Amino acid sequence: MSATPLHDIWEASASQPFLPSIGKSAQFTVGFTLLSIAVLLTGLFGLNNTLKNLPLYGLPASLAFGFGAVYVICAVGVYV
């Protein structure tokens, strides 16, 4: 039985462990910072609620909340 290409890739990558760009010890700090930025930007968007402020405050706030929530969830041990 011959090896499949996927199996060859699996075997070749065995000597290269995955290293995340943000380590486990920094995930909570990064997540909390992103959530704080999201709250600040959401408040600014709520005070200046116009369509022109959507890309300035709304989009960065939603991205910061999304990534911050995932980092905090992973930092406390709940994997998504």
Phi and psi in degrees as a GROMACS rama.xvg file:
@    title "Ramachandran Plot"
@    xaxis  label "Phi"
@    yaxis  label "Psi"
@TYPE xy
-88.725  153.557  SER-2
-76.9241  145.855  ALA-3
-85.1126  158.919  THR-4
-58.6678  -35.8708  PRO-5
-64.4849  -39.9674  LEU-6
-65.8004  -37.8615  HIS-7
-62.3678  -42.1887  ASP-8
-64.2085  -42.1384  ILE-9
-59.8595  -46.0277  TRP-10
-67.2549  -37.9261  GLU-11
-68.9459  -31.4744  ALA-12
-87.3843  0.293396  SER-13
-64.9861  -28.4799  ALA-14
-89.3022  0.17237  SER-15
-119.061  92.5773  GLN-16
-69.4122  153.824  PRO-17
-75.0481  127.658  PHE-18
-119.271  112.048  LEU-19
-68.2649  154.839  PRO-20
-69.8899  -28.9602  SER-21
-120.84  117.69  ILE-22
-67.644  165.441  GLY-23
-60.5433  -36.293  LYS-24
-72.7411  -19.1581  SER-25
-103.053  -2.77111  ALA-26
-64.001  -40.3835  GLN-27
-67.3561  -41.0612  PHE-28
-63.3246  -45.3433  THR-29
-64.3098  -44.3485  VAL-30
-63.8182  -44.2628  GLY-31
-65.006  -39.1115  PHE-32
-63.2403  -44.8213  THR-33
-64.2949  -39.471  LEU-34
-66.9642  -36.5858  LEU-35
-65.3762  -42.0833  SER-36
-63.2714  -39.5244  ILE-37
-62.8984  -41.4528  ALA-38
-65.0785  -42.2601  VAL-39
-62.6602  -47.8572  LEU-40
-66.9864  -35.1216  LEU-41
-65.0353  -40.82  THR-42
-63.9348  -42.2856  GLY-43
-64.6681  -39.1475  LEU-44
-66.4937  -37.7915  PHE-45
-65.8407  -34.2672  GLY-46
-76.802  -31.521  LEU-47
-118.213  60.3132  ASN-48
-79.6825  82.2004  ASN-49
-130.028  162.959  THR-50
-66.7677  -30.8322  LEU-51
-71.1979  -20.5022  LYS-52
-87.494  -4.57448  ASN-53
-60.8274  -51.0323  LEU-54
-72.3663  -20.9951  PRO-55
-80.4371  -41.0673  LEU-56
-116.302  -42.7105  TYR-57
-68.1414  -48.896  GLY-58
-65.8077  -48.7375  LEU-59
-62.8243  -33.3663  PRO-60
-65.5426  -42.8088  ALA-61
-69.4103  -37.3062  SER-62
-67.5435  -42.9876  LEU-63
-63.3173  -39.4015  ALA-64
-66.86  -43.6324  PHE-65
-62.2985  -52.0987  GLY-66
-69.5138  -37.8519  PHE-67
-63.446  -41.3553  GLY-68
-63.3599  -42.0279  ALA-69
-65.1327  -42.5998  VAL-70
-64.732  -42.2075  TYR-71
-67.5284  -41.0027  VAL-72
-61.3552  -43.5562  ILE-73
-69.0476  -34.8823  CYS-74
-66.9527  -31.7907  ALA-75
-90.0422  -0.012481  VAL-76
103.883  6.88402  GLY-77
-100.95  109.797  VAL-78
-91.5492  132.572  TYR-79
